[in-house]
């Protein structure tokens, strides 16, 4: 039975491969980028100043913001390292799931207001147009940092304790799953410092909570919202009593995901993000073309065989 199923799947892949090649330019480009993101580079080195990276379980990486004396505030060096870290995680065959947390008393206080990089641009003697071009590049680099979290094909679980302010909302809005402690609180703080949130909150947060009125209220007022409200609006999926319990819960779900087919999990994330930003019909079309290639994986047979034999499937690295 399985031999015939396997043969059928391979024939399906051969028959549909031409359809993949003839898909729209945008879809072809996305598939190529996704395939690159799912490529693997062994023995990845994670040596950062503002981040600590370790492996608490097989195929699980824990990324911890590590500026506790600065309340894990974010400056250009932090943003650069976050982007570099998640680009490496995307290519690391030893990683299938990522947990993201913060060291110290709070998750993050957001933007490092003591950093002078932005001020140097604003106070320079250049004309306003040249300042604007530099400012645009400056902001775009920050945006790319958190977009790297979203583009990483490995699911990212945010584990938030205590305060998550400003840029912290931008950061965890780019994650796949969000857990928090009972004492956690959140704040879209930017209007209080004379800014419009510009690193992803205004683009991602409303889609996550699905309540445009509330998203605008929280953005315009900068009021704090606490763990119970965060869960009630769908911003977090679980509340744990303290940080220790939260990290255990995050690791439990991470190891569960890591045991699944990496082809299936990463393909699911890529399709979820594509479908979020496109119509239902476009998402279905993209999903069909994606699976026409991915169904040729050995993972389908391994999963089916393990199900019949009541055993645990072991999937090859990706």
N, C-alpha and C positions, 0 to 999 in steps of 0.2 A: 504493500500500500504506500509506504513512505517513498520507495523507489519511484513509483509512478508519479507521486506528488512532486517529488524533486524534479523529475523530467519535465512535468507540466510547467513547473515554475520557471525552469530554464528556457523552455520554449516560449513562455509568455514574455520573458525578458528579451529574447531575441526578436520576437514579433513587434515589441513596443519600443525597441531601442531607436528605431528611425523616428518615431514620434517625439522622443526626447530631443533628438538632434534638430527636429523641425519646429520645436516650440518657440515661443516668442523670444525676442532678444533679451528682454528683462529676465525671463525665467531661465534662459541659458546662462546668463551672467550670474544669477543667484545660485544656480546649481553648481557652477564652477567654484564660486567663492565658498560655498558650503563644503564641497569636496575637499578644498584646500584646508578649511578649518578643521575637518575631521582627519587630516593626515597626522602622522605621529613622528615625534622626535624623542628618542630615549634619553635618559640621564639628564633631564632638564635641571639647570641650576637656578635656584630661587634665592638669590642673595640681594636683599633689599635693606634700606635704612629705615623706612617707615612701615614696612610690612614684615610679618613673620609667617613663614609657610612651612607646614609639616604635614605628615600623613598619619592620621589617627587610626586608619583602617585601610584595608586593601582597596585601591582605586578611589580613595577619598582624600582630597586635599583640604586642609584648613588654612584659610588666609585670615590673619588677624592684624587689624590696624594697630600699629605699635608706637603710638606717640602719647602714652598715658599722661605724661607731665604737661602736655599741650592739649589734653582732652580730645586727642585724636583729630585735631583740627586739620584742615586741608589747605595745602599750599601747592605751588607748581611742582615741587619735587614729589609730593604725594600723588598728584594726578598722573605724573609721568610714570611713576612706579606701578600704580594701579593698572594703567593701560598695558605696560610691559608685562606685568604679572599675568593678566588674563589672556594676553596674546600667547604667552608661553603655555598656560594651562590648556588653551584651545588645541595646542599641538602635542600635548603630553599624553602618550599612550598609557601611562600609569595613572591617569586621572580620568574618572568618569563622572564624578560629582564634586562640587566645591561647597564648603561651608565658609561663610564670611561673618566675622565678628569683630569686636573691638576690645582691646586690652584696657584695664584700668576701671575707673569708677563709672564712666559713661561710654555709650557706643561712639558718638561723635558730637562735637559742638558745631560742626559745619565749617564754614570758611574761616581760615586763619586771618583775622583782621589785623594782625601785627605784620603780615607780609607786605612788602612795599612794591612788589612787581607791578600791580595794577596802578598804584599811585604814580610810579615813574612814568607810565604812559600818559596818564591824565595831566600831569604837571609839566610835560616836556614842552619845548619851545616850538615844536612842529605845528603846522596848520591843522585845522580840525579834520580835514579829509585824511591826512596821513595818520593822525591819531586814530581815526575811525578804522582804517585798514589794519593797523597794528592791534587795536582792541578786538576786532573781529577774529583775527588769527589767534589771539590770546584766549578768547572765549571758546573758539572752535576746538582748540587743544583740550580744554577742560571737558567739553562735551564728548570728545572722542574717548576720553578716559572711561567714562561710565558706559558709553555705547559698547566698549570692549567687553564689559560684563554681559550685556545683552547678546552680543554677537558670539560670545564663547558658546560653542555647541553643548558644553557640559552644563547640566542644571546647577544653578547657584542658589543656595539656601542662606538667606540672611538671618542671623541670630542677634536680635537687638535687646540690649539691657539698658535701663535707665533712659537717658536723654538721646534723642535722635533729631537733630536740629538742622534746618537749612539744607546744605549739601548732602546730609545724611539721607534726607527724603529722596533727593535725586538719585543717590547711590542705590538704595534698596528698592526703588521703583524699577530699576533695571534688572533686579534679581527675579528668579522664578518663584520662589517660595519664601514667605516671611514668617518667622516665629518671633515672639517677644516675651519678656518677663512681665509679671503682674505690675511691677512698678514702672514700666516703660511709658514714656510719653514722647509725642511727636510734635513738630512745629515747622510749618513752611514759613520761615523767618524772614525771607528776603525783603519784603516790603518795609520791615522795620529798620533796615539799613540802607534804604533808598534804591533797591534793586528789584527788577522782575526776575523771578527764578528762571535761570537760563541754561541749566545743565541737564534738563530732562523731566523735572517735576511737572511742568505745565503740559508736557506732551504725553507722559506715561501715567501719572497719578489719576487723572480723570477717567482714563480707560480702565484702570484697575478697580476703582471704587464704583464706577457706573452711575454716579450721581453728580451731574453737572452742577447743580445748585450748591451742593455741599462742597464740592471741589473749589468752586469760586469763593464761597464763604471762608473756607480755611486759608485760601490764598490771599484774599483781600484783607482779612483781619489779622492774620498771623497768630491766631489763638492756638493754644495748646490743645491737643486731643490725646486722650489717654488710652491705655491698652484695651479696655472694654469697648470704647467707641471704635478704635482701630479694627477690632475684630468684627464688630457689628456692621461696619461698612465694607468689609471684605479686604481691608488693606493687609491684615495679618490673618493667618489661618489657625494659629494656635497661641494660647497664652499659657506660660509655665510659671510656677511659683517663684523660682529664682534662676540665676544664671546657670548654676550647676545642672538643674533639671532641664533647662532649655537646651544646653549644649548636648546633654545626653539624648534628648528627643531629636535634635537636629542630626546627631550622629546615627541614631537608629534609622531615621528615614533615608539618610544618605547611603548607609550600607544596604538598605533594601533596594534603592534605585541602582546602586553600583552592581548589584547581582543580576540585573536585567540585561537584555541585549543592548550593547552600546549603539548599535545601528538603529534599533527601534527607539531608544530614548532620545538620542541626538536628533534623529529624524523627526520625532514628535515635537521637540523644542523648535526646530527650524520651521516646521509647518505651522505651529501655533503662532509664532511671531509673524510669519508671512500672512496668515489668515487674519490676524488682528488688524493689519494695515491694508487689507484688500476686501473686496466683496466676497460673499459666500461662494458664488460661482467661480470666481477667480481662485479662491482658496482650494476648492474642490479640484479644479483643473490642475493646479500646481501639485496638490497631494497625489493625484493620479499619476502624473509624470514622475514625481519623486519615487513613489512606490514601484513603478514599473522597472526602475533600476534596482531599488533596494531589496525587492523580493527575490533577487538572485543570490542574496546572502545565505550562508550556511546556517545563520542564526535561527531561521524559521524551522528548519529540519531539527536542529538541536532542541529547540523549545518543544516541538511536537513530540519528539522521541522521549524527552524527559517527562512530559506530561503523561504519556502512556505508561512509562516505566515507574512513575511516581518517584523520580529522582531529581536532583538539582542540576540544571543545565550549567555548563561551563562555556563561556563565550570567549572567543579569541580577542586579543587586544585590538584596539582601533586607533 
